[in-house]
């Protein structure tokens, strides 16, 4: 399951989606809004996505994961809109026969989403905040 | 009258996101599309018409939800977007 959503992320639902009788382990990464950056206190983060392209991008990342590791289920969900400190912004879950594949595939998925998905965050901080300097995209 | 004028040449709509949307102040812009126009031509046109973007951000151009290389040619029906550096997660 791949999704860019403005609704709160339901972790129980994500674990249900990863259930597979032939898997022996599931890894779940949960990213949430931190109350600070390197310089100051953060109150809120606003996430914006190019939804259609981001969902296509997440599906490509799932395909890459599946060619590299033998996994059972892959779930990646990213939230958009204004999130408060502690709110979940992203979740990636992978089930596999063994933990090694589940851990590695989950890390790859999270890293790829952060570096490649057309999603942007704007921090709201004491001094006002702004768009976070991110990863420049490249054509392949 | 304005409507007639708009229809005299083909145009392309470019979606804007995040910092590019805020700098330009719109969520999309419409630009004149010339024959055999490439992604590089489009980039130059954007930088010329919106120099404030060039001063503040790097960006890539996506065509039909794929990052385009400079030589990719544009069609009027293409879905085009400006993508500033990403920061999801």
Backbone of each chain as ProteinMPNN parsed JSONL, in Angstrom:
{"seq_chain_A": "XXXXXXXXXXXXXXXXXXXXXXXXXXXXXXXXXXXXXXXXXXXXXXXXXXXXXXXXXXXXXXXXXXXXXXXXXXXXXXXXXXXXXXXXXXXXXXXXXXXXXXXXXXXXXXXXXXXXXXXXXXXXXXXXXXXXXXXXXXXX", "coords_chain_A": {"N_chain_A": [[0.841, -1.195, 0.0], [0.538, 2.164, -0.886], [0.609, 5.58, -0.182], [-0.265, 9.06, -0.233], [-1.412, 11.228, 2.03], [-3.859, 13.417, 3.549], [-4.957, 12.785, 5.853], [-4.737, 11.678, 9.341], [-2.093, 9.351, 10.107], [-2.619, 5.935, 10.452], [-1.275, 3.693, 12.451], [-1.897, 1.082, 13.276], [-3.48, 0.163, 11.223], [-1.589, 0.122, 9.211], [0.089, -1.924, 10.091], [-1.687, -4.033, 9.88], [-1.921, -4.135, 7.128], [0.583, -5.112, 6.463], [0.555, -7.708, 7.197], [1.28, -11.084, 6.693], [1.131, -14.444, 6.165], [3.39, -15.931, 5.517], [5.525, -14.462, 6.337], [8.134, -13.75, 8.702], [8.804, -11.614, 10.168], [8.379, -8.114, 10.852], [9.217, -4.794, 10.035], [8.83, -1.488, 11.205], [8.974, 1.827, 10.442], [8.602, 4.963, 11.88], [8.131, 8.279, 11.301], [8.179, 11.439, 12.892], [7.023, 14.734, 13.908], [9.519, 16.783, 15.126], [10.433, 18.687, 18.025], [12.334, 20.615, 17.642], [14.931, 22.159, 15.611], [18.296, 22.426, 14.271], [18.793, 24.935, 15.187], [16.661, 26.143, 16.631], [13.474, 26.202, 18.435], [10.711, 24.292, 17.311], [7.36, 24.567, 16.325], [5.447, 23.596, 14.642], [4.974, 21.746, 11.588], [4.512, 22.219, 8.192], [3.468, 20.18, 5.621], [3.808, 19.664, 2.178], [2.843, 18.202, -0.897], [3.476, 16.975, -4.213], [1.145, 15.314, -5.104], [0.256, 13.306, -7.032], [2.609, 12.693, -8.428], [4.28, 11.995, -6.334], [3.054, 9.699, -5.302], [3.393, 7.993, -7.429], [6.142, 7.907, -7.408], [6.635, 6.671, -4.919], [5.636, 4.161, -5.505], [7.496, 3.353, -7.403], [9.745, 3.205, -5.778], [8.973, 1.099, -4.139], [9.061, -0.952, -6.068], [11.815, -1.006, -6.606], [12.779, -1.818, -4.116], [11.679, -4.375, -4.021], [13.077, -5.637, -6.072], [15.556, -5.787, -4.975], [15.427, -7.033, -2.45], [14.002, -9.955, -0.932], [10.962, -9.642, -0.107], [7.774, -9.567, 1.645], [5.408, -7.837, 2.129], [4.973, -4.328, 1.464], [4.649, -1.171, 2.756], [4.017, 2.252, 2.474], [3.435, 5.416, 3.678], [2.759, 8.85, 3.488], [2.192, 11.891, 5.105], [0.322, 14.933, 4.534], [-0.18, 18.508, 4.958], [-0.804, 20.589, 7.905], [1.11, 19.808, 10.651], [1.427, 19.017, 14.11], [3.869, 19.116, 16.82], [5.083, 15.894, 17.454], [3.171, 14.643, 15.922], [2.59, 12.128, 13.432], [4.44, 11.962, 10.49], [5.385, 10.347, 8.474], [5.326, 6.9, 7.518], [6.823, 3.756, 7.158], [6.603, 0.395, 6.38], [7.68, -2.969, 6.402], [7.293, -6.35, 5.651], [8.831, -9.528, 5.911], [10.366, -12.764, 5.242], [12.571, -13.074, 6.896], [14.351, -11.105, 9.407], [16.55, -9.581, 8.53], [16.183, -8.823, 5.805], [13.831, -7.386, 6.146], [14.599, -5.219, 7.807], [16.637, -3.977, 6.23], [15.31, -3.371, 3.817], [13.329, -1.65, 4.707], [14.807, 0.535, 5.666], [16.008, 1.376, 3.279], [13.721, 2.158, 1.887], [12.734, 4.338, 3.442], [14.918, 6.148, 3.313], [15.004, 6.605, 0.543], [12.519, 7.809, 0.074], [12.82, 10.185, 1.514], [14.843, 11.425, 0.05], [13.974, 11.555, -2.586], [11.148, 11.737, -3.094], [8.628, 13.976, -4.264], [8.045, 15.995, -2.024], [7.607, 18.47, 0.457], [8.743, 20.328, 3.309], [7.729, 22.847, 5.587], [8.862, 24.693, 8.202], [7.479, 25.917, 11.262], [8.518, 28.218, 13.462], [10.016, 29.785, 16.412], [11.281, 32.06, 15.391], [9.868, 32.406, 13.119], [10.311, 30.67, 10.913], [10.442, 28.545, 7.932], [10.845, 27.197, 4.548], [12.355, 24.024, 4.466], [15.689, 23.454, 3.67], [16.343, 21.236, 1.214], [16.931, 18.09, -0.51], [18.358, 18.391, -3.651], [16.796, 17.478, -6.717], [17.529, 15.03, -9.271], [17.712, 14.262, -12.769], [17.285, 10.978, -14.161]], "CA_chain_A": [[0.0, 0.0, 0.0], [1.285, 3.407, -1.059], [-0.374, 6.654, -0.088], [0.017, 10.412, 0.255], [-2.725, 11.515, 2.607], [-3.991, 14.539, 4.479], [-5.559, 12.214, 7.072], [-3.75, 11.131, 10.279], [-1.609, 8.013, 9.75], [-3.091, 4.913, 11.392], [-0.214, 2.669, 12.498], [-2.503, -0.254, 13.376], [-3.9, -0.19, 9.87], [-0.371, -0.191, 8.448], [0.536, -3.27, 10.489], [-2.642, -4.986, 9.29], [-1.566, -4.237, 5.702], [1.837, -5.857, 6.268], [0.379, -9.102, 7.646], [1.437, -12.099, 5.659], [1.403, -15.696, 6.882], [4.716, -16.495, 5.228], [6.605, -13.61, 6.843], [8.5, -14.015, 10.094], [9.146, -10.368, 10.854], [7.927, -6.859, 10.238], [9.829, -3.58, 10.579], [7.98, -0.307, 11.014], [9.624, 3.102, 10.752], [7.624, 6.041, 12.05], [8.737, 9.609, 11.396], [7.23, 12.372, 13.502], [7.471, 16.131, 13.991], [10.42, 17.026, 16.249], [10.152, 20.031, 18.567], [13.457, 21.544, 17.429], [15.911, 21.866, 14.565], [19.653, 22.703, 14.777], [18.904, 26.285, 15.728], [15.599, 26.673, 17.485], [12.284, 25.42, 18.754], [9.739, 24.163, 16.22], [5.994, 24.361, 16.833], [4.577, 22.967, 13.662], [5.552, 21.599, 10.246], [3.526, 22.1, 7.129], [3.948, 19.326, 4.54], [3.137, 19.825, 0.893], [3.309, 17.17, -1.839], [2.947, 16.854, -5.578], [0.566, 14.021, -4.726], [0.245, 12.29, -8.098], [3.978, 12.262, -8.725], [4.834, 11.363, -5.127], [2.526, 8.331, -5.205], [4.082, 7.238, -8.48], [7.496, 7.759, -6.917], [6.621, 5.656, -3.864], [5.44, 2.861, -6.164], [8.799, 3.009, -8.001], [10.627, 2.813, -4.671], [8.568, -0.267, -3.769], [9.601, -1.865, -7.088], [13.263, -1.135, -6.382], [12.94, -2.64, -2.909], [11.342, -5.77, -4.351], [14.123, -6.257, -6.891], [16.775, -5.975, -4.158], [15.206, -7.928, -1.303], [12.847, -10.838, -1.016], [10.062, -9.221, 0.973], [6.369, -9.957, 1.429], [4.554, -6.641, 1.964], [5.637, -3.031, 1.592], [3.662, -0.095, 2.962], [4.63, 3.572, 2.67], [2.406, 6.457, 3.75], [3.284, 10.16, 3.889], [1.115, 12.832, 5.444], [0.45, 16.327, 4.109], [-0.947, 19.442, 5.778], [-0.116, 21.157, 9.071], [1.261, 18.821, 11.725], [1.964, 19.52, 15.374], [4.956, 18.32, 17.399], [4.665, 14.543, 17.834], [2.314, 14.025, 14.894], [3.31, 11.238, 12.515], [4.512, 12.507, 9.137], [5.671, 9.293, 7.495], [5.48, 5.544, 8.057], [7.202, 2.733, 6.171], [6.608, -0.917, 7.027], [8.041, -4.063, 5.496], [7.324, -7.691, 6.23], [9.672, -10.446, 5.139], [10.553, -14.047, 5.936], [13.585, -12.895, 7.941], [14.485, -9.708, 9.829], [17.581, -8.849, 7.779], [15.532, -8.219, 4.636], [12.83, -6.413, 6.605], [15.311, -4.005, 8.262], [17.347, -3.307, 5.128], [14.339, -2.843, 2.852], [12.635, -0.533, 5.345], [15.742, 1.667, 5.666], [16.122, 1.843, 1.891], [12.471, 2.851, 1.558], [12.671, 5.633, 4.133], [15.953, 7.013, 2.734], [14.613, 6.976, -0.826], [11.399, 8.763, 0.157], [13.337, 11.487, 1.959], [15.711, 12.048, -0.957], [13.443, 11.609, -3.956], [9.714, 11.989, -3.293], [8.34, 15.413, -4.327], [7.351, 16.396, -0.792], [8.374, 19.57, 1.034], [8.285, 20.737, 4.634], [7.96, 24.224, 6.02], [8.811, 24.728, 9.663], [6.969, 27.107, 11.951], [9.379, 28.289, 14.64], [10.002, 31.03, 17.182], [11.67, 33.192, 14.532], [9.003, 32.442, 11.937], [10.474, 29.407, 10.185], [10.613, 28.609, 6.479], [10.987, 25.909, 3.854], [13.597, 23.339, 4.825], [16.634, 23.234, 2.566], [16.282, 19.786, 1.056], [17.784, 17.404, -1.48], [18.039, 18.734, -5.054], [16.469, 16.284, -7.502], [18.295, 14.834, -10.511], [17.082, 13.371, -13.744], [18.026, 9.716, -14.122]], "C_chain_A": [[0.883, 1.254, 0.0], [0.269, 4.535, -0.941], [0.233, 7.987, 0.37], [-1.341, 10.897, 0.756], [-2.722, 12.74, 3.524], [-4.607, 14.068, 5.806], [-4.459, 11.716, 8.023], [-3.37, 9.695, 9.897], [-1.975, 7.021, 10.856], [-2.097, 3.749, 11.399], [-0.777, 1.252, 12.583], [-2.905, -0.744, 11.994], [-2.694, -0.587, 9.018], [0.13, -1.589, 8.802], [-0.408, -4.347, 9.952], [-2.273, -5.222, 7.819], [-0.306, -5.072, 5.47], [1.699, -7.335, 6.643], [0.468, -10.069, 6.478], [1.876, -13.371, 6.383], [2.798, -16.246, 6.663], [5.857, -15.604, 5.719], [6.854, -13.896, 8.317], [8.852, -12.754, 10.849], [8.651, -9.163, 10.091], [8.701, -5.708, 10.861], [8.9, -2.418, 10.262], [8.797, 0.917, 11.394], [8.546, 4.166, 10.823], [8.373, 7.36, 12.202], [7.717, 10.57, 11.971], [7.851, 13.766, 13.621], [8.261, 16.346, 15.282], [10.226, 18.463, 16.732], [11.314, 21.02, 18.402], [14.198, 21.187, 16.144], [17.284, 22.239, 15.13], [19.7, 24.034, 15.537], [17.866, 26.669, 16.769], [14.419, 25.713, 17.669], [11.286, 25.451, 17.59], [8.362, 23.868, 16.819], [5.167, 23.473, 15.915], [5.365, 22.744, 12.367], [4.404, 21.442, 9.258], [4.136, 21.275, 5.995], [3.104, 19.544, 3.291], [3.692, 18.767, -0.06], [2.741, 17.418, -3.226], [2.388, 15.425, -5.569], [0.677, 12.953, -5.827], [1.642, 11.777, -8.383], [4.584, 11.527, -7.532], [4.324, 9.93, -4.994], [3.181, 7.433, -6.254], [5.519, 6.918, -8.043], [7.601, 6.677, -5.833], [6.45, 4.257, -4.467], [6.749, 2.402, -6.831], [9.776, 2.531, -6.921], [10.271, 1.391, -4.216], [9.132, -1.279, -4.772], [11.092, -2.088, -6.905], [13.537, -2.034, -5.18], [12.714, -4.114, -3.254], [12.377, -6.436, -5.26], [15.379, -6.539, -6.064], [16.6, -6.986, -3.034], [13.951, -8.761, -1.519], [11.921, -10.49, 0.161], [8.624, -9.643, 0.645], [5.493, -8.72, 1.162], [5.371, -5.371, 2.179], [4.544, -1.97, 1.726], [4.408, 1.221, 3.187], [3.527, 4.631, 2.611], [3.063, 7.76, 4.189], [2.119, 11.122, 4.056], [1.378, 14.194, 4.814], [-0.409, 17.201, 5.035], [-0.137, 19.925, 6.974], [-0.105, 20.168, 10.218], [1.894, 19.465, 12.957], [3.125, 18.634, 15.826], [4.395, 16.963, 17.84], [3.77, 13.871, 16.81], [3.171, 13.192, 13.935], [3.254, 11.806, 11.09], [4.709, 11.421, 8.088], [5.754, 7.937, 8.206], [5.824, 4.603, 6.904], [7.26, 1.402, 6.917], [6.885, -1.987, 5.986], [7.948, -5.377, 6.254], [8.11, -8.6, 5.295], [9.816, -11.749, 5.912], [11.495, -13.877, 7.118], [13.848, -11.419, 8.211], [15.482, -8.905, 9.007], [16.957, -8.112, 6.586], [14.57, -7.113, 5.078], [13.495, -5.106, 7.046], [15.913, -3.247, 7.082], [16.365, -2.647, 4.151], [13.618, -1.623, 3.424], [13.535, 0.713, 5.333], [15.872, 2.251, 4.253], [14.891, 2.669, 1.517], [12.398, 4.237, 2.178], [13.681, 6.609, 3.514], [15.53, 7.507, 1.353], [13.472, 7.99, -0.803], [11.92, 10.149, 0.527], [14.12, 12.194, 0.857], [15.041, 12.289, -2.296], [11.985, 11.975, -4.116], [9.456, 13.5, -3.327], [7.411, 15.859, -3.19], [8.239, 17.446, -0.129], [7.834, 19.899, 2.423], [8.674, 22.178, 4.941], [7.792, 24.274, 7.523], [8.193, 26.03, 10.152], [7.72, 27.152, 13.274], [9.24, 29.635, 15.343], [10.297, 32.23, 16.27], [10.827, 33.286, 13.26], [9.068, 31.166, 11.123], [10.659, 29.603, 8.696], [10.731, 27.228, 5.884], [12.343, 25.308, 4.186], [14.425, 23.1, 3.568], [16.761, 21.725, 2.365], [17.295, 19.227, 0.087], [17.4, 17.847, -2.891], [17.77, 17.449, -5.842], [17.326, 16.243, -8.772], [17.483, 14.032, -11.481], [17.936, 12.108, -13.794], [18.491, 9.281, -15.492]], "O_chain_A": [[1.831, 1.376, 0.776], [-0.81, 4.463, -1.529], [1.111, 8.032, 1.231], [-2.303, 10.965, -0.008], [-1.727, 13.051, 4.178], [-4.755, 14.845, 6.748], [-3.369, 11.367, 7.57], [-4.207, 8.924, 9.427], [-1.68, 7.239, 12.031], [-2.075, 2.929, 10.481], [-0.196, 0.322, 12.024], [-2.7, -1.906, 11.642], [-2.769, -1.512, 8.209], [0.545, -2.347, 7.926], [0.029, -5.445, 9.61], [-2.306, -6.352, 7.331], [-0.144, -5.671, 4.407], [2.622, -8.121, 6.43], [-0.17, -9.899, 5.438], [2.864, -13.372, 7.117], [3.334, -16.947, 7.521], [7.027, -15.944, 5.542], [5.942, -14.232, 9.073], [9.166, -12.807, 12.038], [8.52, -9.179, 8.867], [8.833, -5.644, 12.083], [8.272, -2.367, 9.204], [9.258, 1.036, 12.529], [7.687, 4.261, 9.947], [9.161, 7.528, 13.133], [6.543, 10.539, 11.603], [9.059, 13.937, 13.452], [7.752, 16.127, 16.381], [9.894, 19.35, 15.945], [11.283, 22.122, 18.95], [14.106, 20.063, 15.652], [17.429, 22.358, 16.346], [20.54, 24.229, 16.415], [18.158, 27.435, 17.687], [14.385, 24.601, 17.141], [11.053, 26.491, 16.976], [8.224, 23.025, 17.706], [4.309, 22.708, 16.358], [6.316, 23.473, 12.086], [3.474, 20.66, 9.455], [5.192, 21.624, 5.468], [1.875, 19.6, 3.339], [4.886, 18.47, -0.027], [1.665, 17.995, -3.383], [3.057, 14.471, -5.967], [1.135, 11.838, -5.576], [1.846, 10.576, -8.559], [5.315, 10.551, -7.703], [5.083, 9.039, -4.613], [3.48, 6.267, -5.996], [6.033, 5.823, -8.274], [8.535, 5.875, -5.831], [7.049, 3.292, -3.993], [7.069, 1.213, -6.825], [10.533, 1.582, -7.126], [11.156, 0.581, -3.941], [9.624, -2.337, -4.379], [11.582, -3.21, -7.031], [14.413, -2.897, -5.221], [13.471, -4.985, -2.825], [12.54, -7.656, -5.227], [16.169, -7.42, -6.405], [17.535, -7.717, -2.706], [12.994, -8.349, -2.175], [12.091, -10.991, 1.272], [8.312, -10.023, -0.483], [4.911, -8.588, 0.085], [6.321, -5.342, 2.962], [3.633, -1.893, 0.902], [5.328, 1.285, 4.002], [2.789, 4.729, 1.631], [3.833, 7.778, 5.149], [1.19, 11.153, 3.249], [2.53, 14.564, 4.587], [-1.245, 16.702, 5.787], [1.07, 19.698, 7.047], [-1.153, 19.74, 10.701], [2.766, 20.329, 12.859], [3.339, 17.547, 15.289], [3.365, 16.894, 18.512], [3.625, 12.649, 16.827], [4.327, 13.52, 13.669], [2.181, 12.09, 10.557], [4.257, 11.555, 6.952], [6.197, 7.849, 9.351], [5.214, 4.643, 5.835], [7.895, 1.301, 7.967], [6.401, -1.928, 4.855], [8.463, -5.5, 7.365], [8.064, -8.465, 4.072], [9.441, -11.836, 7.081], [11.277, -14.438, 8.191], [13.599, -10.574, 7.35], [15.303, -7.705, 8.801], [17.187, -6.918, 6.396], [14.505, -6.047, 4.466], [13.024, -4.02, 6.708], [15.728, -2.037, 6.946], [16.569, -1.512, 3.719], [13.331, -0.671, 2.698], [13.074, 1.812, 5.025], [15.847, 3.467, 4.068], [15.002, 3.735, 0.911], [12.038, 5.203, 1.505], [13.343, 7.757, 3.226], [15.682, 8.687, 1.035], [13.473, 8.935, -1.591], [11.521, 11.154, -0.061], [14.068, 13.418, 0.742], [15.489, 13.139, -3.067], [11.598, 12.479, -5.17], [10.008, 14.232, -2.505], [6.209, 16.063, -3.361], [9.465, 17.335, -0.146], [6.638, 19.77, 2.687], [9.762, 22.651, 4.612], [6.733, 23.946, 8.058], [8.357, 27.089, 9.547], [7.588, 26.254, 14.106], [8.464, 30.499, 14.934], [9.65, 33.272, 16.367], [11.059, 34.158, 12.423], [8.045, 30.635, 10.691], [10.995, 30.698, 8.245], [10.72, 26.221, 6.592], [13.357, 26.005, 4.187], [13.928, 22.614, 2.552], [17.235, 21.018, 3.254], [18.368, 19.794, -0.119], [16.246, 17.698, -3.292], [18.454, 16.445, -5.643], [17.781, 17.272, -9.272], [16.656, 13.211, -11.082], [19.135, 12.139, -13.515], [19.129, 8.237, -15.624]]}, "seq_chain_B": "XXXXXXXXXXXXXXXXXXXXXXXXXXXXXXXXXXXXXXXXXXXXXXXXXXXXXXXXXXXXXXXXXXXXXXXXXXXXXXXXXXXXXXXXX", "coords_chain_B": {"N_chain_B": [[-12.173, 40.244, -25.439], [-9.683, 39.773, -24.368], [-9.772, 37.033, -24.119], [-9.741, 36.138, -26.768], [-7.188, 36.928, -27.46], [-5.636, 35.264, -25.832], [-5.975, 32.86, -27.104], [-4.458, 32.908, -29.375], [-1.949, 31.809, -29.462], [-0.225, 28.718, -28.618], [-0.171, 27.491, -25.25], [1.458, 26.571, -22.163], [0.85, 25.05, -19.056], [2.299, 25.42, -15.915], [2.85, 23.732, -12.966], [3.325, 24.822, -9.607], [5.234, 24.373, -6.651], [5.672, 24.416, -3.053], [8.452, 26.343, -2.043], [8.801, 27.569, -4.551], [6.194, 28.12, -5.315], [5.452, 29.932, -3.343], [7.286, 32.026, -3.759], [6.692, 32.933, -6.332], [4.03, 33.38, -6.0], [1.729, 32.129, -6.881], [-0.144, 29.119, -7.63], [0.126, 27.978, -10.051], [1.503, 28.681, -13.308], [1.063, 30.159, -16.541], [2.614, 29.749, -19.575], [3.979, 30.849, -22.705], [4.082, 28.567, -25.345], [6.517, 27.472, -27.466], [7.41, 26.164, -30.74], [8.911, 22.962, -30.741], [9.955, 23.358, -28.223], [12.124, 22.938, -25.464], [12.827, 21.358, -22.242], [14.938, 22.764, -21.18], [14.69, 25.223, -22.512], [12.318, 26.033, -21.372], [13.069, 26.309, -18.697], [14.832, 28.484, -18.945], [13.045, 30.44, -19.753], [11.407, 30.652, -17.509], [13.25, 31.562, -15.615], [13.868, 33.996, -16.709], [11.434, 35.369, -16.704], [10.741, 35.223, -14.045], [12.832, 36.248, -12.16], [13.287, 36.313, -9.462], [13.008, 33.722, -8.566], [15.294, 32.401, -9.469], [17.215, 33.634, -7.92], [16.694, 32.635, -5.433], [16.133, 29.788, -5.279], [17.142, 26.437, -6.29], [15.93, 24.427, -8.932], [14.196, 21.625, -10.444], [12.691, 20.472, -13.504], [9.675, 18.794, -13.932], [8.176, 16.584, -16.186], [5.193, 15.229, -17.102], [5.158, 13.874, -14.659], [7.717, 12.9, -14.336], [11.178, 13.481, -13.8], [12.606, 15.755, -15.94], [15.12, 15.696, -18.513], [17.335, 18.195, -19.9], [16.999, 18.204, -22.698], [14.489, 17.228, -23.301], [11.502, 17.471, -25.128], [8.634, 19.628, -25.151], [5.092, 19.189, -25.005], [1.871, 20.523, -25.667], [-0.069, 19.208, -24.185], [1.251, 18.147, -22.045], [1.918, 17.44, -18.565], [3.305, 19.672, -16.498], [5.761, 20.642, -14.092], [7.405, 22.596, -11.541], [10.012, 21.673, -9.456], [11.295, 22.273, -6.395], [14.254, 21.632, -4.272], [13.76, 18.622, -2.427], [12.135, 17.76, 0.73], [10.887, 15.797, 2.282], [9.626, 13.445, 4.786]], "CA_chain_B": [[-10.973, 40.515, -26.239], [-8.556, 39.093, -23.729], [-9.894, 35.611, -24.403], [-9.263, 35.924, -28.134], [-5.733, 37.071, -27.443], [-5.066, 34.069, -25.216], [-6.064, 31.711, -27.988], [-3.686, 33.075, -30.597], [-0.74, 30.959, -29.432], [-0.344, 27.632, -27.645], [0.435, 27.768, -23.942], [1.683, 25.419, -21.301], [0.644, 25.399, -17.653], [3.348, 24.847, -15.066], [2.46, 23.672, -11.55], [4.374, 25.295, -8.699], [5.119, 23.797, -5.315], [6.503, 24.841, -1.922], [9.074, 27.671, -2.113], [8.572, 28.204, -5.861], [4.812, 28.623, -5.277], [5.403, 31.137, -2.493], [8.08, 33.112, -4.343], [5.946, 33.479, -7.477], [2.75, 33.842, -5.472], [0.621, 31.433, -7.556], [0.136, 27.676, -7.64], [0.5, 27.59, -11.419], [1.71, 29.792, -14.24], [0.854, 29.779, -17.928], [3.671, 30.335, -20.401], [3.843, 30.648, -24.143], [4.791, 27.361, -25.791], [6.984, 27.594, -28.851], [7.606, 24.878, -31.406], [10.101, 22.193, -30.322], [10.485, 23.916, -26.975], [12.66, 21.897, -24.587], [12.799, 21.654, -20.81], [15.936, 23.818, -20.945], [14.077, 26.488, -22.957], [11.312, 26.394, -20.366], [13.813, 26.782, -17.521], [15.34, 29.828, -19.246], [11.895, 31.341, -19.779], [10.979, 30.859, -16.115], [14.258, 32.388, -14.943], [13.782, 35.336, -17.276], [10.195, 36.022, -16.271], [10.651, 35.231, -12.577], [14.23, 36.221, -11.697], [13.319, 36.102, -8.008], [13.155, 32.275, -8.339], [16.706, 32.078, -9.693], [18.014, 34.131, -6.801], [16.407, 31.949, -4.162], [16.12, 28.317, -5.241], [17.452, 25.567, -7.429], [14.758, 23.587, -9.161], [14.192, 20.8, -11.653], [11.394, 20.471, -14.164], [9.084, 17.47, -14.135], [7.216, 16.504, -17.284], [4.371, 14.024, -16.932], [5.515, 13.252, -13.376], [9.087, 12.37, -14.373], [12.133, 14.579, -13.899], [12.987, 15.859, -17.352], [16.442, 16.249, -18.796], [17.262, 19.464, -20.645], [16.647, 18.059, -24.114], [13.117, 16.738, -23.465], [10.638, 18.485, -25.75], [7.341, 19.799, -24.478], [3.86, 19.171, -25.783], [0.842, 21.322, -25.0], [-0.859, 18.377, -23.276], [2.093, 17.641, -20.958], [1.753, 17.947, -17.195], [4.638, 20.214, -16.192], [5.866, 21.196, -12.735], [8.705, 23.026, -11.005], [10.242, 20.991, -8.183], [12.447, 22.711, -5.585], [14.829, 20.51, -3.519], [12.703, 17.983, -1.622], [12.441, 17.644, 2.164], [9.873, 14.982, 2.958], [10.093, 12.581, 5.865]], "C_chain_B": [[-9.782, 39.736, -25.681], [-8.58, 37.612, -24.068], [-9.363, 35.287, -25.807], [-7.74, 35.962, -28.189], [-5.063, 35.805, -26.903], [-5.023, 32.901, -26.19], [-5.202, 31.832, -29.25], [-2.392, 32.258, -30.6], [-0.91, 29.85, -28.393], [0.363, 27.98, -26.331], [0.669, 26.459, -23.198], [1.528, 25.879, -19.852], [1.681, 24.675, -16.809], [2.89, 24.9, -13.611], [3.636, 24.117, -10.688], [4.148, 24.705, -7.319], [6.051, 24.502, -4.322], [7.1, 26.235, -2.132], [8.828, 28.348, -3.456], [7.163, 28.801, -5.921], [4.75, 29.923, -4.467], [6.144, 32.312, -3.116], [7.307, 33.771, -5.493], [4.563, 33.97, -7.053], [1.535, 33.246, -6.154], [0.902, 29.936, -7.484], [0.326, 27.126, -9.047], [0.687, 28.838, -12.275], [1.486, 29.269, -15.66], [1.876, 30.514, -18.784], [3.428, 30.011, -21.861], [4.698, 29.439, -24.555], [5.222, 27.551, -27.237], [7.255, 26.205, -29.427], [8.938, 24.245, -30.971], [10.758, 22.759, -29.059], [10.953, 22.774, -26.066], [12.52, 22.315, -23.123], [13.796, 22.762, -20.48], [15.394, 25.188, -21.365], [13.076, 26.984, -21.903], [11.99, 26.966, -19.116], [14.28, 28.222, -17.751], [14.202, 30.85, -19.222], [11.431, 31.663, -18.354], [11.962, 31.806, -15.411], [14.217, 33.842, -15.438], [12.551, 36.078, -16.739], [10.069, 36.138, -14.754], [12.068, 35.187, -11.987], [14.345, 36.003, -10.19], [13.476, 34.614, -7.666], [14.626, 31.901, -8.435], [17.558, 32.506, -8.503], [17.854, 33.265, -5.566], [16.487, 30.432, -4.177], [16.69, 27.672, -6.508], [16.159, 24.811, -7.702], [14.988, 22.693, -10.365], [12.789, 20.879, -12.248], [10.917, 19.036, -14.32], [8.097, 17.561, -15.291], [6.509, 15.156, -17.17], [4.859, 13.18, -15.753], [6.854, 12.53, -13.387], [10.022, 13.564, -14.462], [12.687, 14.598, -15.316], [14.443, 16.254, -17.492], [16.268, 17.419, -19.775], [16.707, 19.327, -22.059], [15.2, 17.605, -24.35], [12.241, 17.832, -24.086], [9.25, 18.47, -25.108], [6.181, 19.767, -25.465], [2.807, 19.922, -24.97], [0.063, 20.516, -23.949], [-0.046, 17.87, -22.07], [1.707, 18.244, -19.606], [3.15, 18.385, -16.739], [4.648, 20.821, -14.793], [7.292, 21.622, -12.429], [8.879, 22.363, -9.643], [11.483, 21.543, -7.477], [13.061, 21.489, -4.877], [13.801, 19.943, -2.528], [13.126, 17.816, -0.16], [11.356, 16.871, 2.906], [10.488, 14.179, 4.087], [9.769, 13.147, 7.216]], "O_chain_B": [[-8.998, 39.135, -26.415], [-7.532, 37.002, -24.281], [-8.643, 34.309, -26.009], [-7.097, 35.156, -28.86], [-4.06, 35.338, -27.443], [-4.137, 32.05, -26.108], [-5.224, 30.941, -30.1], [-1.806, 32.046, -31.662], [-1.639, 30.012, -27.414], [1.374, 28.682, -26.325], [0.149, 25.404, -23.56], [2.005, 26.947, -19.469], [1.908, 23.475, -16.968], [2.581, 25.97, -13.085], [4.792, 23.827, -10.996], [3.011, 24.556, -6.873], [7.064, 25.094, -4.696], [6.369, 27.197, -2.369], [8.662, 29.566, -3.509], [6.962, 29.864, -6.508], [4.085, 30.883, -4.856], [5.698, 33.456, -3.02], [7.27, 34.996, -5.613], [3.997, 34.868, -7.676], [0.431, 33.777, -6.033], [2.048, 29.526, -7.3], [0.647, 25.951, -9.221], [0.114, 29.894, -12.008], [1.693, 28.089, -15.94], [1.99, 31.738, -18.726], [2.763, 29.034, -22.202], [5.86, 29.312, -24.171], [4.392, 27.764, -28.122], [7.318, 25.213, -28.702], [9.954, 24.93, -30.854], [11.969, 22.643, -28.868], [10.261, 21.767, -25.919], [12.152, 23.446, -22.807], [13.54, 23.598, -19.613], [15.604, 26.186, -20.676], [13.002, 28.173, -21.593], [11.548, 27.968, -18.554], [14.144, 29.074, -16.873], [14.366, 31.97, -18.739], [11.106, 32.808, -18.041], [11.554, 32.728, -14.705], [14.492, 34.78, -14.689], [12.622, 37.251, -16.372], [9.387, 37.026, -14.241], [12.453, 34.188, -11.38], [15.384, 35.557, -9.702], [14.01, 34.274, -6.61], [15.145, 31.173, -7.588], [18.507, 31.817, -8.129], [18.766, 33.169, -4.746], [16.877, 29.836, -3.173], [16.716, 28.25, -7.594], [15.373, 24.582, -6.783], [15.855, 22.957, -11.198], [11.836, 21.292, -11.588], [11.66, 18.169, -14.781], [7.29, 18.488, -15.367], [7.138, 14.098, -17.144], [4.957, 11.955, -15.835], [7.104, 11.657, -12.556], [9.704, 14.553, -15.123], [13.174, 13.588, -15.823], [14.956, 17.045, -16.701], [15.213, 17.6, -20.384], [16.028, 20.224, -22.558], [14.738, 17.602, -25.491], [12.241, 18.974, -23.626], [8.776, 17.452, -24.604], [6.279, 20.249, -26.593], [2.855, 19.948, -23.74], [-0.404, 21.068, -22.954], [-0.603, 17.234, -21.176], [1.243, 19.38, -19.514], [4.057, 17.563, -16.613], [3.671, 21.434, -14.362], [8.254, 21.085, -12.978], [8.01, 22.471, -8.777], [12.604, 21.301, -7.923], [12.455, 20.417, -4.88], [13.072, 20.692, -1.878], [14.315, 17.74, 0.149], [10.957, 17.239, 4.011], [11.696, 14.221, 4.32], [10.097, 12.538, 8.235]]}, "name": "protein", "num_of_chains": 2, "seq": "XXXXXXXXXXXXXXXXXXXXXXXXXXXXXXXXXXXXXXXXXXXXXXXXXXXXXXXXXXXXXXXXXXXXXXXXXXXXXXXXXXXXXXXXXXXXXXXXXXXXXXXXXXXXXXXXXXXXXXXXXXXXXXXXXXXXXXXXXXXXXXXXXXXXXXXXXXXXXXXXXXXXXXXXXXXXXXXXXXXXXXXXXXXXXXXXXXXXXXXXXXXXXXXXXXXXXXXXXXXXXXXXXXXXX"}
